[in-house]
């Protein structure tokens, strides 16, 4: 049997080239390419600059970096970190000598092996690893769910403020805040925001002047007469102020508990 005289290297015989991982990208240093092709790095960079527009147009922007000078008095070298596609394109610009063919084979093999290693590192290889991965996934989902739950009141409030063209009643406001009308009024009275006048919860004038509340008169029909009652309304600005105030106090449950303690004379 005749021995193969092909000048093309076998894929299982080529040596791998060093790569760099930058974020989710695998990159190869232009100095590594120059060394593999047995050419001066200055010539390699000249070729990259010459075809830079074509490379970046087809394969995205090139990452350039500044290295450490070989000598204390030397200029820091500039080099490029290329993706697989960019490096292969650079290789196609060279005449297919035996050295270039070998480089292309090493390049393809290098990136292929690197992708396999990354994929295998993400897949659990044993049952305990699979359990740990599953536990980590559950923990991540639980944390995400907690974030969603924490953000839900803020999202609901933002939606309410965005959609509220007019001021809202105390009942509507309490529903948005999830606190209940009576608890909200008791809290605002205890906090010196509301006072009771003729059976109505009214805001002190300074809070009205701040644009947090407004009022309107509504007629109440009696058997022998009509009587005007003043109704307090919460503006969109006031709704946001109330949500922030309750949140800073620890949330709805904390506010309700504080109201109960105040009514019991324990605060």
N, C-alpha and C positions, 0 to 999 in steps of 0.2 A: 504494500500500500504506500502510495506517495505521500510525503508530508506536505501539508498545506504551505504554500508560499505566499499566501495573501498578506499584503502589508497592513490590512485593517485589523486592529486589535480585537480580541474577543471581549465581550462585555464583562465576563466573570474574571478577567485578568487585569482589568484596568485599576489603577490606584485612585482613591477618592481625593478630592480637593477640599480644603478647609472652607467652610461657609460661616456666615454670621447671621444670627437671628436678631432682627430689629422689629419689635412688635410681633405682628403675625407674618412678617415677610422673611424669607430666606434670601440672603444676598451674598455675592461673591466679590471679593476685593479685586480691583483692577491690577494690583501688584501681583496677586496670585495668578491672574490670567497671563500677565506679561512673563512671569517666571515659567509658567507651563508651556508657553509658546517660544521661550528662549529669545525674547526680544527685550529691548530697553523699555522701562516703564514710561519714559518720556515719549517714546514713539507710540506706545499704547494710548496715552492720554491725548496725544495729538490726533489720533484716529477717532477717539471718542468725541473730542471737540468738533472735528470736521463733520461728523455725521450726527451730531447731537440733535439737531432739529428733526431729522428723519426718525431717530431712535425714540425721542420723546413723543413725537406725533403718533407713532404706532404702538409703543409699549409703556407710555407714561414717563413722568419726570425722573431724571437721574439724580441719585443722592450723592453729593460731593462732600468730602470731609478733608480736614487738615490733619496731617500726621505729625509725629515728633521728628525733629531734625536729626540726621545721623551724626552730625557734629554740633558742638555747642554754638559755633558761629555760623552754621548753615541755615538756609531758609527752610521753613517747615514744608514738607512735601504735600501736594494736593493729590488726592486719589478719589476714585469713584467706587461706589458700592452698587453692583448691578444685579438686577433680577435675572432669573433664568432666561427669559425671553430676550432681554437686553444683551446678555452675555453670548447667547447663541447667535444673535444677529451680528455682534462684533466678530464672532468666529467665521461667519459666512463671508466677511469682507476680505479674509485672508485666502491666498491661493491654497488649494488642497494638497499641501505637502504632507509627508508622513507625520510630522510633528503636529500639524493642524488637525489632522484626522484623529490622532490620539487624544488631543485636547478635547475635541467635540465628544468623543466617547466617554472620557473621564467626566466631562461636565454633565452630560445626560445621566450617567450613572450616579454621580454625586447627588444631584437634586432628587433623583428617584429614590435613592436610599434614605435621604433626609426626610422625605415625605412619609415613607413607610415607618420610620422611627417615630415621627411625630404622631402618626395615626395609632401606632401600637401603644405609645405612652398614654394615649387618652382612653384606651380600651382596657378594662380590668382583666387581668390574666388569671386570677384565682378567685375562689368564692369569697374569701375575706375581703379582697380588694373590691369586689362587686358590692358587698354589703356596705363598705365604707363609702364608696361612690354614691350608693343609693341614699345613705344617711346624709351625706353632704348635700345631695340634691334636694332632699326633703327639708333640710335646714334652710337652704337657700330659698325654697318656695315659701317656707314659714316666715322668714324675714321679709320677703316681698309682700306677703299677705298682710303682715303687721304694718308695713309702710302704707299699703293701700288703705287699711282701716284708719290709720292715723291721719291720712290725707283726706279721707272721705268727708268729714265735716267741713274742711276748708274748701273742698271742691263744691260741695252743696251750697256753701255760703257764697262762693264766687259766682255760681250759676244764679243764685237768688238775686245777688246784687246786679248782675248783668241784665237779668230779665225784668227786674223791678223798675218800671218806669215811674211809678208813683210810690208814695210812702205806704207802709203796711200797718195793719192793726197790731195790737199787742198779741192777740191770739195767733195771727199769722206769723209774727216774728218768733214767738215761743215755739211754734211748730218747726220752723226752720232750724232753730238752735237746739231743739230736742230736749227742752227743759220743762215744758208745761207752763201754762199762763200764770197760775197762782204762784208757783215757785219763782217765776221771773219777776212778778210784781213785788213779792215779798223781799226778794233779793235787792231790787232797785230801791225799795223804800228803806231797807236797812242800810243801804250804801249811800243814802242821801241824794239819790237821783230823782225819786218819785215822792210825792206826798198825796194824801187822799183829800179830795174836796167834793162834798156832796155825793159821796159814794163812788167817785171816779178817781183812777190813778192818773195824776198829772205830773209832768216833768217840771222841775224848777226852771226858771227862765234862763239861767246861765247855760243850761244844756240845750235849750231851744235856740239860744243865740249862737251856739256852736254848730248848729245845723244838724244835730243828732236826732231831734224830735220836732214834730210840728203838731198843731192841734186843729180840730174842726168841730163846729157845733152841729149837733144832731138833735132834731126835735123828738121829744118823748110825749106821746099822747096819753093824757089822763081822761077820766070820765067827764070832767068839766073844763079842761083846759089843755093847752100844749105848753110844754116846758123844754127849754133848750138845755142840753147837757154838752159839756165839752169833752171831746174824745181825743186821747193822745194817739198819735201815729208815729211810727219809727221810719226815719228816712233811710235810704240805702247806705248813707254814710254812718248812720246810727247803728244799723244792723252789723256792719263791719266792726264798729267800735265795741258793740256788745259781745260779739264772738271773741274778739281779742281779749277783752276783759275777763270773760269766763275762762278762756283757755289759760291765761296767765295765773289764774287762781287755782288751776289744777283740773279744770273740766267741770262738766255738769254735775257729776256725783259729788264733788267737793263743795260746789256751791250749794246744792240742796242740803247737804249735811250741815254746812255753816248756818243756813237759814233755820234749820231745825234746832240747832244749839242756841241760836239767838232767841228763838221763840220760847225755848225752855229756860232762858236766862242763864245759860252756861258759857256764853262767849265772853 
